[in-house]
Every structure is written in structure tokens, then in C-alpha cells.
């Protein structure tokens, strides 16, 4: 249990430093640990997926990022309910992806509205 947070922090640092390979390895390890320890419905797994989505966005894989964010949103909705503040971050990330990948500002409004 105590390895998940430091592993996520190492992945975040690697991502910020532009070391995408290390970020991928560390975030995958954190997701694996979270899933083995807590199962498919945990905030730790959701956090790992959101970090992996950040990595995918940095690599230009918006489809992969969107898939990971959707999974994180589904888990967080099940844990916290539809209107919890923890959903603001993934909804904002989703709005950014839609805006960048579709080249429009009209689609993300629905995601931003959900983030309120």
C-alpha cells in the first residue's frame, strides 16, 4: 500500500522532466499495485489512470488519454457520486482533450459544465 503514492510521485516527476519512458513504467507499476491491492474500484487506480492519461496527452495520443480519463471518471462516480468535487479534474482534462483533438471549443462546454 505504501508503494503506490511514491511510485505515482516518481511517475509525475519523470513526466515533468520529459522522461516519458520512466513515467510510463512508474505509472503502470502504480496502476498494477493499486489494482492488485484495492481492486478495480479505487481512487488510487483512478489517480494512476489520470497520470497515464497525462502521459498519453504529452505524447499526442488523445484517444488513449480519453479512454483512461473515462475509466477514471467512471470509478470516481461509483465511489463519490455524480457531483463530487473530485470529478472536476478529470472533467477538465476531458474538456482539454476534446478541444485539442477536435479543434473546437463547443464540445468541451458539456464537460466543463459537469466539472462545476
N, C-alpha and C positions, 0 to 999 in steps of 0.2 A: 504494500500500500504506500509505503513511504518513498518508493522509487518513481511513482507516476509524476508528481509535481516537479521534482528536479529534472526528470527526463524531458518534460514539456518545456521547462525553462531553458534547458540546453538546446532544444529544437528552436525555440523562439530566438535565442541569441544567434544561433547559426543562420537562421533566416535573415535576421537583421544584418549580419555580416556578409550576406550573399553566398554563404556556403550551403547551397541547395541540397547537395548530396547528404551532408551531415544532418540537415534539417529534416530531410525525408526519412533517414534512418532513425533518428531520435523520435520523431512524431509517430512513426509506425510502431516503434517499440512501446511508446506510451499508450497508443491505442490498443495494442495487443495486451499489455499489462492490465489496462482498465477493463477490457472485455473479459479477460480471464478471472479477474478478482471480483468485479461488480456485475458482470453480465452486460447484455445489450442495452439496458435502460439506465445509464448512469451519466451524471454530469461530467465525470472525468473522461468518459468516452466521447461525449459531445464536445468537450473542450479540445480533445485531441483531433477530432474531425474538423473543427473550426480552424485549428492551426494548419492541418493538412490542406484545407481549402485556401488559406492564405498563401501557402507554398504553390498550389496549383495556379492561383491568380498571378503570382510573381512569374511563373513560367509561361503564362498566357493560355493555360488550359482552363477556360471559363466553364466548359461543360463539366469537367471533372470537379471543379470548385463548386459549381451549383449543386451537383449531386451530393457532395459532402455536407454542404450547408443545409440542404433539405433534410438529410438524415439527422443532423444536429437539431434542427427546428422540431422535427417530429419527436425526438427524445425529450427535449426540453418542454414541449407542450404536454407530454404524458406525465412528466414529473411535476411541473409547476402550474399547469393550466394554460389556457389560451392568452391571458392578459398579463402575464408576469413580466417584470422588468428585464429579466434575463434574456428574453426574446428580442430585445432591442438591437443587440449586437449582431446576431445572425440575420435579422431582417434588413439591417443597414448594409451588411455585406452582400446580401442577395440583391438589394437595390443597385449597388455599385456594379455588380456583375451584369445585371440586365442592362444597365445604362451603357457599359463599355462594350459588351458583346453584341448588343442590338443597335448601338449607335443612336439611342433615343433617350429622352428624358420623360416620356409619357408613361412607359411601363412601370418604372420604379415607384411611382407615386403610390400604387397599391401596396407595395412592400413597405414604404416609409409610413403609410397610414397605420399599418399593423404594428410598426415599431413604437408608436405613440403610447 
